[in-house]
Amino acid sequence: MSEFAELLQKDSLPDLIVAAERVAMNVIQGSHGRRRVGMGESFWQFRSYLPSDPVRSIDWRQSAKRDNTYIRQTEWEAAQTVILWHDASGSMDYSSDPAKFPTKKRYAMFLLLSLAGALLRGGENVLVPGHRPLQGYPSLPHVAELLMQQGRPLSDLGKLPRDAHGVFVTDGLIDTEELAQDVQQLALNRIDGHFVHILDPAEKSLPFSGHAVFTGLEEGEEPQKIQDVRTIRAAYQEKLEQHRKALKTIVKAAGWFFHEAGTEAAATDAVLPIYEMLMFSKR
């Protein structure tokens, strides 16, 4: 049975934790043997300077040799804190086919829980906004409970530790100007972010045909009646692509990483690249 099929069948929190633990182990095994960037003394590599980096980290000798500004990165020696947040707004409750796909909110929570399992096993700290950082693999059930209860908007995450990393999962169905302000504010607080744009398969392809009524999940949204969905499919997909590009521009402007995930995808495939970038890859 695949991870995805298991996820659909898990109704209890303990079962979800067990499924997330299996994904975490797959992720760790897939990343075994690579080095981690962090605050150590052993030199690893140079990378381009970002506005969020302290000036003292610049390697002026190396920068003078090239047409860019570079900082020195050393191998990981100290634990880092990773903030885990998922969008809990009404649109995240959508699933086009509950028999095949979990809701976006459920899938987002599962991705973060799986990532938390891998991070905790690797000696890192995880933090759900509004709560203290948690350490050690036995903390995973507590992380699961906090993720299930999470409801803070991105604009109100409370006090966060500076120089932390963050993984933020959302469908991005928000005013882009508001989102840009939230992301920039987090970046100014030296949060190194990974933005995960998550969608249901039907939201990507709009596979419906004939007459349809689309009911909004957010407060105040009016139902939209379409006589023949096929007549708007091309325009819809163009609009969706424009929105995706706008989200990516916002994320890149903050020096963050942009990821995409669909609720039909295996959890390991979505978690592994984020885990590797957090633990091993250059920024």
N, C-alpha and C positions, 0 to 999 in steps of 0.2 A: 504494500500500500504506500502511495506517495505521501510526502509531507503535506501536500495540499489537501489530499483526500482526508488525511488525519485531522487537519485543522477544521474541516467542515463538520466532523463528527464529535469534536470535543466541546461539550457544553459546560463542564465544570472547570473551575480554576485549577485544581490539581492536574487534571488531564491536559490542560493547555500548557502548564509548566513542564510536564513530561515531554510533550511534543516540542516545546521550545528548547529543552535541554538537548534533544536529539539534533535539532538544527544547529545549536551552538557547537556541539562536538564535530559535526560535519564541517562547519566553518573553520574551527581551529585546526582540524586535520588538513584542510585545504590550504591553510596558510603556514604550515609548520616550517620552521627553519629560516624565516626571514628576519631581518633586523628592524628595530624600532627607533624612531626619531624621538629625542627628548633631551632632558637636561643632564648630560653626562660630561665626561672629560675626553672620551675617545672620539677623534674626528671621524665623521662618516662621509659627508658630501657638502657641496655648496648648492644653494638655491637662490632664486631671485628674491630681492627684498620686496616686502609688501608694506603698505601704509600702517598696518597694525603691528608691525615688528618694532621693537625698541631700537633706537639708533645705535646703542652700544653693541648690538649683535652684528653690525655691518663689518665685513672683512674688507678694509679699505685697500689693502695690497692686492687682493684678488679682483676687486672692483676696478682698480686702476688699469688692470691688464685687459679688461673687456669693455664692451659698450653698454654695460648694465651695472646695477648695484646688487651685490651678493652678500648673503650672510652665511656663516658656517653652521652646519648642523652636526650635532653629536649624537651618539647612540643613546638609546633610552636607558635610564637608570632609575628614575623615580616614577611613582604612580601618577597618572593623569586623571582628571575628573571629566566624565562625559555626561552631558545633560541630555536627557531623553524626553522628547515632547511629541505628542500627536494631537492633531486637530480634533476637537470634540463637537464641532458645530453640526447642525442638522443635516447638511449635505453629505456628511461622512457616514450617515446611516443607510446609504443607498446600496442596494445590490440588484442587478438586473435579473438575476436568477438565483435565489437563495439556495436552491438545490445543488448549484454548481459553484457559486462564488460567495465568499463571506462578504459582509459589508466592508466598506473601506475602513471604517473605524476599528472593526475587529481585526482586520488584516494588519493595519498600522500598529495596533497594540502588540500583535503577535511578532511582527518584525522587530520591534523595539525590545520585547522580552527575550527573543532569541539572541539579539545583539548583546543585551545585558548579560546573558548567560556566558557568552564567549568572553566579554570584557572582564567579568568578575573572576572567571577562571584564569585569566591572564594577569590578575593582580591589580586591575584598574578599579577606580571608584566610579559609581554611577549615581546620578542625581536626577530625581523627578522634581520639577519645579514646585516650590512650596514646602519642600522637605529637606532633611539633611542628606549629605552624601552617604551612600552605603558601600561597604567593603566586604569582600569575601563571598565565595560562592553560596554559602548557606543563606545569604540575604535575598536570593532570587525570588522566593515566594512573597517576600515583602515588596520587592520591586513590582511583581505582578499585581498585587493589591493596589498599589499606588497608581499604576498605569490604568487600571480599570476605573479608578475614581477620578482620574484627571479630567479637568474641565476648564482650565485656565486658557484664555486667549493668548495669542502670541504677543500681544501688546502689554500683557500683565502677568509676567512670569515671576515677579518678585525679585528679591536680591539674588544674584547669581555670582559665582566666583569668577574673578577675572582670569584670563589666560586659560580658560577651560575650553573644551570642545563641545559641540552640540549637534544632535541629530534631530531634525525637525520634519515630521511627516504630515503632509496635508494634501488635499485635492486642489488647493490653490484657488478655490472658488470664492475669491475675496477681491475687493477693490485693490487694484495694483498699486495705487498711490499709498494706501494705508499699509499694504504689505511692505513696500519699499521703505517706509519710515520705520516699521518694526525691525526689519532686517538690518538696516543701517544702524539703528540704536544698539542692537545686540553686537554688531561688529565694532562699534565705537567702544563698547565695554570689553573688547578683546575676546569675544567669543568666536572661535574658529568653527564655522558652521558647515554642516552637510544638510542640504535641503532636498527632501525626497518628495517628488511630485507623484501622487498615487491616483490611479483612475480605475474604474470598472471597465471591463471590455466593451460594454455597450456605449460607454461615454466616448470611447475612442473611435468606434466605427459607425455608431448610430444605425444598427442593423434592422430597424423596424420598417414596416411598409404600411401603406393605407392610412386610414384615419387614426389619429392618436391624440390623447390628452396627456400632457406632461404636467405633473403636479410638483410644485416646488417643495423642498424640505426645510427651507429656511423660513423664519417668521416673516410674514407679510408678503410672501411671494404668491402671485396669482397664477392659476392654472393656464397653460398655453395649449390652445386647440390647433392642431395641424390637420388639414384635409388629406394630404398625402405626404408622408414623411420623405419619400424618395425625392420629392421636388426641392427639399431644403438640405439634403445630405451633403452635397458638395460645399454649399455655403457654410454649413455647420462645421465641417472638417477644416475649412480654411480659417474660420473664426477660432477654432480650438488651437490650431497651429500658431496663429498670431498670439493667442494668450500664452501658450507654452513658451514662445520666444520671449515674450515680455517677462515672464517669471524667470527665465534663464538669465536675462539681462540684469534683472534686479539682484539675483544671487551672485552673479559674476562680479558686479560692481562692488559688492561687499567683500570680495575676495573669498567667497564661499564656493563649495562644490555643489553641483546640480546633479541629482540622480532621478531616474524615472522608474516607476514600478507599477505593475498591473496586478489586480487581485487574483488573476488567473495564474500568476507565476509561482514557481516553487520558492519557498521562503529562503532557502540557502542561496539561490541565485541573486536575490535582492540584498541579502545581508552581507555576503562575502566581500563584495567590492568596497563597501563602507567600512567593514572591519579592517580590511587590509590597508585602506588609506589612513584610518585612525592609528593603527598599530605600527605600520611598516613604511608606508610610502612617503615620499617627499611631499611637502605642502604645495 
